[in-house]
Amino acid sequence: MKQKILFVDDQPLILQGLQRMLRRERSDWDMVFVSDGKTALEEMRKTQFDVIVSDMRMPGMNGPELLLKVMEEHPEVVRIVLSGEAEQNMIFESIGSIHQYLSKPCSPEDLKRAIGRSSSLSRLFLDGSLKKVLGSMSQLPVIPTVYLELTKKLDTLDVEIEELGRIVSKDVGMTANLLKLVNSAFFTSSATIVTPTEVISHLGIEMTQALVLALDVFNKYDPSALGLFSLSRLWRHSMKVGQIAKAIAARETDNQNTLDECFIAGLLHDVGKILLAVNFPGKYDRVIQLQKERNIPVTVAEQEVFGACHATVGGYLLGLWGLPVAVVEAISDHHFPKYGEGDAFSPLTAVHVANAFCSSDDNSLNVQSANEIDEDYLKALGLNERLDVWKRELKVIH
């Protein structure tokens, strides 16, 4: 089925350029091009679009106003903005209504990649139950401004770590949490780290971005409003899974990007639980009760209560935010890795095994009782014999 894409820009030459640039995509996309927000909303009331790509500065109804209305009337539509450097403040003011942003000038490859990413997420909707759950949520965590500004700055050439450190330091609470975390047992260092610049130098840019994202998501909600759900327990579990996933990966590859993606995916693998618990605390209490009463996996209880599980919910949201495909796949499929598309070791492999190793209530490493591992999946990858190696070596480093 073709994706339906709506492009909005008040400059006719821009729209004409987009039409020419995307002519080859007509076999996969049905595209509509309009010049103002009012017409865009009229089109969306007549046709079910999958993606809207909007300019920011437009007369009458600007980009933020348009995307806010789209979010309210059509929450299932992926919302992408095209922005110039001068529009940065406007982006930050409207960040809650944006899924992805693209900087002007935007290359055809970047635009196709952003839209294509939304297409790759469509398999998570299955029978539409996930779309129904997401559409009824009153609170979706928005991309943190620090994370967005870091990402935007990385699009420029020859960015200095000191400049990235200044961006992080704009959020005092974020800075304090990063310093506390990086000086903890999770990130051992021979010297105490005291500035955001030192944090980035020690962790690397991608790891710092991931922690900024995770800390914001975990810290923005009131734990007392979440019923039986424990944010602090989930944070400890998520940190442990990220750490173990990276340790597993280090025994299979020396590729630093893969190691970082394994940690990031492990850290964020259960973010869907937060989404469900924040928006439906009473229902999530029922999930916890069902899990205990019937001794069933949390995914089974969630499916019974919501018609969708936390893995697909979290994977879909983080896919919209533009996280790497390998990270999104690890999050969405970590309970059912056979649905992944790879045929070799990947972050999905590492997170699936690490989550099983850390499945006990106290978040300790328990490799002997890791009965949630899909050994058929490992065998298909030729990795079944590596499981004993991971068990043995991880017990040593624990």
C-alpha positions, 0 to 999 in steps of 0.5 A, spaced: 500 500 500 502 506 498 504 512 503 500 518 503 504 524 504 502 531 504 507 537 503 505 544 505 509 550 503 507 557 501 513 558 496 510 555 489 518 554 487 519 550 493 513 546 492 515 545 485 522 543 487 519 538 491 515 535 486 521 534 481 525 531 486 520 526 489 518 524 482 521 517 482 517 516 489 510 516 485 510 508 485 511 508 493 508 515 495 501 518 493 503 526 494 499 532 495 502 539 495 498 545 498 500 552 499 497 554 506 495 550 513 488 551 512 488 548 505 492 542 508 487 541 514 481 541 509 485 535 505 486 531 511 479 531 513 478 528 506 484 523 506 487 519 511 494 521 510 500 518 513 505 523 513 505 531 513 511 535 511 510 542 513 514 549 512 515 553 519 514 560 516 507 561 513 502 567 512 496 566 516 497 559 519 504 558 521 508 551 521 507 550 529 500 552 529 498 547 523 502 541 526 498 543 533 492 542 530 494 536 526 496 533 532 489 534 535 485 532 530 490 527 527 494 524 532 496 518 528 499 522 522 507 523 522 509 530 523 515 533 520 518 540 519 522 543 514 526 549 518 531 554 517 537 556 522 533 563 524 527 558 526 530 555 531 526 558 537 520 557 533 521 550 533 523 549 541 516 553 542 512 548 538 517 542 540 511 538 543 507 537 536 513 535 532 516 528 531 522 529 526 525 536 523 529 537 517 534 543 516 534 547 510 537 546 505 534 539 505 537 534 501 533 529 497 536 523 501 535 526 508 527 527 506 526 520 503 530 517 509 525 521 514 519 519 510 521 512 509 523 511 516 515 512 518 514 507 513 518 502 516 514 503 522 508 501 519 509 494 521 508 495 528 501 497 527 499 490 526 491 490 526 491 497 528 490 496 536 497 500 537 494 506 533 488 506 537 492 506 544 497 512 541 491 516 539 488 515 545 494 518 549 493 524 553 501 525 554 506 523 549 513 525 551 516 530 547 523 530 544 527 534 550 530 541 547 537 539 549 537 533 545 534 536 539 539 542 540 545 537 540 542 533 534 541 540 530 548 542 532 551 536 529 549 537 523 554 543 522 561 542 520 567 541 525 562 542 531 567 543 538 565 538 544 566 545 548 560 548 544 556 541 545 558 542 553 555 549 553 548 546 550 548 541 555 549 546 561 543 550 559 539 545 563 541 545 570 537 539 572 540 535 566 547 537 567 546 535 575 543 528 573 548 527 567 554 528 572 551 524 577 550 518 573 557 519 569 560 519 576 557 513 578 558 505 578 555 505 571 561 509 568 567 508 571 572 513 570 579 514 574 578 521 575 572 525 577 568 528 571 565 535 573 563 539 567 558 537 561 564 538 556 568 532 560 561 528 560 561 528 552 569 527 552 568 521 556 562 518 554 562 520 546 557 524 543 552 519 541 552 516 548 551 523 551 545 524 547 542 517 549 543 519 556 540 526 555 534 523 552 533 517 557 534 522 563 528 527 560 523 521 559 525 518 566 525 524 570 519 528 567 513 524 571 511 524 578 512 517 581 506 518 586 501 519 580 503 512 577 499 507 581 503 500 582 508 502 577 515 504 579 519 508 575 525 508 580 525 500 579 524 501 571 530 506 571 535 501 575 533 495 570 534 499 564 541 501 566 542 494 567 540 492 561 544 497 557 550 495 561 549 488 560 547 489 552 554 493 551 558 487 555 555 482 550 556 486 544 563 487 546 564 480 546 562 479 539 564 486 535 569 492 536 565 496 532 564 502 537 557 504 533 554 497 535 557 498 542 553 504 543 547 502 539 546 496 544 547 500 550 542 506 548 537 500 546 538 497 552 537 503 556 530 505 552 528 498 551 522 499 556 520 506 555 513 504 552 511 502 559 512 509 561 508 511 556 502 506 558 503 507 565 503 515 565 497 515 560 493 509 563 495 508 570 489 504 572 489 500 566 497 499 568 495 497 575 491 491 572 497 489 568 501 488 574 496 485 578 494 480 572 502 479 571 502 477 579 495 473 579 496 469 573 504 468 573 504 471 566 509 475 562 508 482 562 507 482 554 501 478 555 498 482 560 499 488 556 496 485 550 490 483 554 489 490 557 491 494 551 491 490 545 498 492 544 505 491 548 510 496 551 515 494 546 511 496 540 509 502 543 516 504 545 519 502 538 514 506 534 515 513 538 522 512 538 522 511 531 518 517 530 523 521 533 529 518 528 533 514 533 537 509 529 533 503 525 537 498 529 536 501 536 528 502 534 528 494 532 531 492 538 526 496 542 520 494 538 522 486 538 526 485 544 521 480 547 520 477 540 526 477 536 524 472 531 520 478 528 527 482 527 529 483 520 537 481 521 540 475 520 547 476 524 548 479 531 545 486 532 543 490 538 536 486 538 540 480 539 544 483 545 538 487 548 534 480 548 539 476 551 541 482 556 533 483 558 532 476 559 539 476 564 536 482 568 529 479 568 529 478 576 525 483 581 531 486 584 534 487 577 540 483 579 544 479 573 541 472 573 544 468 567 542 461 570 534 463 570 534 466 563 528 462 561 525 468 556 531 467 551 529 465 544 534 459 543 531 458 536 532 465 534 540 465 536 540 458 533 538 461 526 543 466 527 549 461 528 549 464 535 546 459 540 553 456 542 555 463 544 550 463 549 554 459 554 560 464 553 556 470 555 553 467 561 560 465 563 563 471 562 558 476 564 558 472 571 565 474 572 564 481 570 558 482 574 
